[in-house]
């Protein structure tokens, strides 16, 4: 077998194996969302952030527990030397050469000006923000996938419309050829319709290529096996679309929009930061207890080669006087940041309201466009039927048939797009209110 033949066999085998491995999967919208929750790397990242926030909260609560430290050491001691105050009459002092030390200390803070409590409250807010970040990311991923999914549905329907129009073009070409044999049509008429057929084939190839790209983006995001071909659920366009009023959508956004909840938590976070800065102006009070075992005893001369154990309990007070003149600016900065957070929350509320209002208007426009396209399809079908009959009876020109075919194709495609646009804007309203 020649090298050329071997290469051809290998290429055929690769293509056949790829064809066998490719599998179609009918995927509904909810099933797609479930797969995204399980497999999306972006969602997994925010899920890990949630887990880290939980641990941070436990770490903040652990500050209420006592601090316990223990130390042990062994050392070699050299001999000492003793002088008078004028460093005269020096004399050698024999020392025990082995030294040991063991100590254990415990400290329990009982008052810190609210610093520990505000730290725990801050960690709780951070945990809630991490939860909201995860939910917001889920909404963004779901809306992104919904857009891909609906575009895929749109492309599939465009393929069906183009294939149907290709069949019509083939029928017209066959009729024109039959008429040419009868001497009632020109060869140029066949050429013009074959040109239209090739144009339709080119459009079909472009749509199929676009579908391949979109399908790959979907299976990559969902982490499905390579070669999986996603088929949108054909019942999608039959699902009920909620036609709520704008006031209902606005009320829903006020209650469920994650961005608004985040901005409110951000205000509370800055309130706790203000409390932490204010806590630095108060003293810290703690209970202390300790036990020491030291040897040798160096407070006596000559040094006693004994172990000495002692313990104590008491109350410790710590206060930073420098906070009276150092923390003023930081406290003022924290208060300004809190005011800015409140202003940002008000701004976010305005932006959400505007987004919902614009989305609702576009939602209504999509319904209007759908009704218009349905009427356009009926008119285009009627026009194509009339022109086709007139052309069959030699009462219309070939250009009239071409125009009628192009009009029907455009109307069919626009109707499919209009139906899917209604679904898209419905999901967009759910995304704008974060109920997707």
PyMOL commands that set and color helices and strands:
alter all, ss='L'
color gray80, all
select helices_A, chain A and resi 3-21+29-39+41-64+115-181+187-222+234-238+246-256+258-279+323-392+398-432
alter helices_A, ss='H'
color red, helices_A
select strands_A, chain A and resi 23-27+67-76+80-82+91-93+98-111+228-232+284-297+304-318
alter strands_A, ss='S'
color yellow, strands_A
deselect
rebuild
show_as cartoon
